[in-house]
Amino acid sequence: RMADQMGTGLREEDRKRYHRQSYDIKQPRLSTLDYPLKLVNGYPITLIDGQYVLIDTGSPVTIGDEAEWFFLNEIRRLTRDLGGVSAAYLTREVGTRVDILLGTDILKNYYVTLDLKAGLVHFSQRPLSRGGIRLPFTTLMGTPICQALVAGVDQKMIIDTGAALTYVDKALVAGKTPTGTRRDFY
């Protein structure tokens, strides 16, 4: 594959990918990779090899403009558009550059920790013992679901890191004072 690409000329990102692959083969395998993480307008955005990535546990697929993405030493196939959602659409709606929406088709293969305090996202092939709260979860169409106590009632909750807002049944907040309103593109 590389020989074919060299015949027509390598794009800069392909050259960097092959260089990184060569380097990684010569190095002992890392069990954890960390990337910078920021919460931008309520969305977790990380910078991975020059790509702005929205981490979305609510999406069953990974979306991007390119056909594939080299991530954590593997070539990943990307979906360009899912029901009208594309990288360009996300960039407009989220309010910041989004090159890739990282969905559960890839996330499910790793232990992922979003450490907002430290400003890092950790990807690991084994569980991390860095504190925090661990909740067991099941999945529904690839989206994680956990049980949590809300207003004294045990509730099933969808864990969707790609949603800037939290939605609850009106009955759970009956009699409570709203804190405000906000437009969302969902």
PAGUMAR-804672 format. One record per residue (C-alpha): residue in one letter; x, y, z. Coordinates in Angstrom, 2 decimals, decimal comma, padded with zeros to 5 digits. Layout:
BEGIN
('A' (X Y Z));
...
END
This chain:
BEGIN
('R' (000,00 000,00 000,00));
('M' (002,79 002,41 000,93));
('A' (004,64 001,61 -002,32));
('D' (001,51 002,45 -004,33));
('Q' (001,12 005,75 -002,48));
('M' (004,80 006,61 -002,94));
('G' (004,38 006,15 -006,71));
('T' (001,81 008,96 -006,80));
('G' (003,29 010,97 -003,93));
('L' (002,53 010,82 -000,21));
('R' (000,24 013,32 001,45));
('E' (001,83 014,91 004,51));
('E' (-000,52 013,11 006,92));
('D' (000,30 009,72 005,30));
('R' (004,03 010,42 005,55));
('K' (003,61 011,30 009,23));
('R' (001,51 008,17 009,80));
('Y' (004,16 005,90 008,25));
('H' (006,86 007,65 010,26));
('R' (004,80 007,17 013,44));
('Q' (004,18 003,49 012,63));
('S' (007,90 002,91 012,14));
('Y' (008,68 004,68 015,41));
('D' (005,99 002,76 017,33));
('I' (007,25 -000,60 016,08));
('K' (010,70 000,22 017,46));
('Q' (009,35 001,36 020,83));
('P' (007,81 -000,70 023,62));
('R' (004,02 -000,58 023,39));
('L' (002,42 002,05 025,59));
('S' (-000,50 000,85 027,66));
('T' (-001,98 004,35 027,92));
('L' (-002,03 007,31 025,57));
('D' (-003,06 010,76 026,79));
('Y' (-004,26 013,70 024,71));
('P' (-005,21 017,27 025,69));
('L' (-008,90 017,71 026,43));
('K' (-011,10 020,80 026,64));
('L' (-014,80 021,18 027,23));
('V' (-015,88 023,58 024,45));
('N' (-019,50 024,77 024,67));
('G' (-020,22 021,64 026,72));
('Y' (-018,58 019,18 024,27));
('P' (-015,38 017,21 025,00));
('I' (-012,86 018,12 022,29));
('T' (-009,34 016,68 022,05));
('L' (-006,51 017,28 019,62));
('I' (-005,13 014,03 018,19));
('D' (-002,36 014,27 015,61));
('G' (-003,61 017,61 014,29));
('Q' (-007,27 016,54 014,17));
('Y' (-009,91 018,12 016,42));
('V' (-011,92 015,20 017,79));
('L' (-015,29 015,31 019,56));
('I' (-015,57 012,29 021,88));
('D' (-019,17 011,08 021,59));
('T' (-020,32 008,00 023,48));
('G' (-023,80 008,62 022,06));
('S' (-022,77 007,93 018,46));
('P' (-022,52 004,33 017,21));
('V' (-020,13 005,38 014,41));
('T' (-017,07 007,55 013,92));
('I' (-017,59 010,40 011,45));
('G' (-015,01 012,39 009,47));
('D' (-014,31 013,92 006,08));
('E' (-011,62 011,39 005,14));
('A' (-012,31 007,72 004,34));
('E' (-009,93 006,56 007,06));
('W' (-008,08 007,78 010,14));
('F' (-004,89 006,48 011,74));
('F' (-005,69 006,31 015,46));
('L' (-003,90 004,38 018,21));
('N' (-001,71 002,48 015,73));
('E' (-004,58 001,30 013,54));
('I' (-006,28 002,53 010,40));
('R' (-009,94 003,22 011,19));
('R' (-012,69 003,51 008,61));
('L' (-014,77 006,65 008,91));
('T' (-018,35 007,40 007,96));
('R' (-018,57 010,73 006,13));
('D' (-022,19 011,48 007,01));
('L' (-024,79 009,89 009,25));
('G' (-028,31 011,21 008,83));
('G' (-027,06 014,65 007,84));
('V' (-024,42 014,79 010,57));
('S' (-020,97 015,44 009,11));
('A' (-017,79 017,11 010,35));
('A' (-018,86 020,38 008,70));
('Y' (-022,31 020,19 010,32));
('L' (-020,77 019,51 013,74));
('T' (-018,33 022,40 013,35));
('R' (-021,28 024,73 012,69));
('E' (-023,48 023,44 015,49));
('V' (-020,87 022,86 018,19));
('G' (-019,27 026,26 017,58));
('T' (-015,69 025,02 017,20));
('R' (-013,69 023,06 014,67));
('V' (-014,58 019,36 014,60));
('D' (-012,66 017,15 012,17));
('I' (-013,75 013,80 013,60));
('L' (-016,57 012,62 015,82));
('L' (-015,16 009,63 017,73));
('G' (-018,02 007,16 018,28));
('T' (-018,51 003,93 020,19));
('D' (-017,49 001,76 017,23));
('I' (-013,91 002,68 018,19));
('L' (-014,33 003,76 021,83));
('K' (-015,70 000,34 022,84));
('N' (-012,22 -001,15 022,31));
('Y' (-010,60 000,97 025,02));
('Y' (-010,86 002,11 028,59));
('V' (-011,40 005,85 028,25));
('T' (-011,12 008,42 031,02));
('L' (-012,14 012,04 030,51));
('D' (-010,16 013,97 033,13));
('L' (-011,51 017,50 032,84));
('K' (-009,61 018,70 035,90));
('A' (-006,25 017,68 034,41));
('G' (-007,37 018,59 030,87));
('L' (-006,59 015,12 029,51));
('V' (-008,32 012,17 027,89));
('H' (-006,71 008,78 028,56));
('F' (-007,05 005,81 026,20));
('S' (-005,91 002,47 027,57));
('Q' (-006,14 -001,21 026,73));
('R' (-006,53 -002,04 030,42));
('P' (-008,40 -000,43 033,31));
('L' (-006,81 002,66 034,83));
('S' (-006,65 003,11 038,57));
('R' (-006,63 006,89 038,75));
('G' (-009,45 007,39 041,20));
('G' (-012,81 008,80 040,26));
('I' (-016,11 006,98 040,36));
('R' (-016,59 003,71 038,48));
('L' (-020,07 002,74 037,39));
('P' (-020,96 -000,55 035,77));
('F' (-022,93 -000,09 032,58));
('T' (-024,73 -001,95 029,84));
('T' (-025,15 -000,76 026,27));
('L' (-028,07 -000,01 024,00));
('M' (-027,05 000,12 020,32));
('G' (-023,48 000,79 021,48));
('T' (-024,41 003,65 023,83));
('P' (-023,50 003,14 027,51));
('I' (-026,31 003,08 030,06));
('C' (-025,83 003,14 033,83));
('Q' (-028,02 003,12 036,92));
('A' (-027,86 006,21 039,15));
('L' (-029,80 007,67 042,04));
('V' (-031,55 010,89 040,92));
('A' (-033,75 012,80 043,37));
('G' (-033,90 009,63 045,49));
('V' (-035,10 007,47 042,60));
('D' (-033,00 004,79 040,89));
('Q' (-032,85 005,75 037,19));
('K' (-031,38 004,34 034,00));
('M' (-029,21 007,00 032,40));
('I' (-027,67 007,19 028,94));
('I' (-024,06 008,36 029,08));
('D' (-023,72 010,59 026,02));
('T' (-020,54 012,67 026,09));
('G' (-021,55 014,21 022,75));
('A' (-024,55 015,97 024,30));
('A' (-023,92 019,37 025,86));
('L' (-027,18 019,19 027,79));
('T' (-028,70 016,66 030,14));
('Y' (-032,29 015,65 029,50));
('V' (-034,55 014,27 032,23));
('D' (-038,18 013,31 032,57));
('K' (-040,30 016,25 033,72));
('A' (-041,51 014,22 036,69));
('L' (-037,97 014,19 038,14));
('V' (-037,81 017,99 038,25));
('A' (-041,44 018,76 039,10));
('G' (-041,56 021,69 041,51));
('K' (-037,93 022,68 040,85));
('T' (-036,92 026,12 039,59));
('P' (-035,41 026,11 036,07));
('T' (-031,89 027,49 035,85));
('G' (-032,40 028,80 032,32));
('T' (-033,00 027,77 028,74));
('R' (-030,58 026,85 026,00));
('R' (-030,88 025,94 022,32));
('D' (-029,52 022,53 021,32));
('F' (-029,18 021,06 017,86));
('Y' (-030,33 017,52 018,75));
END
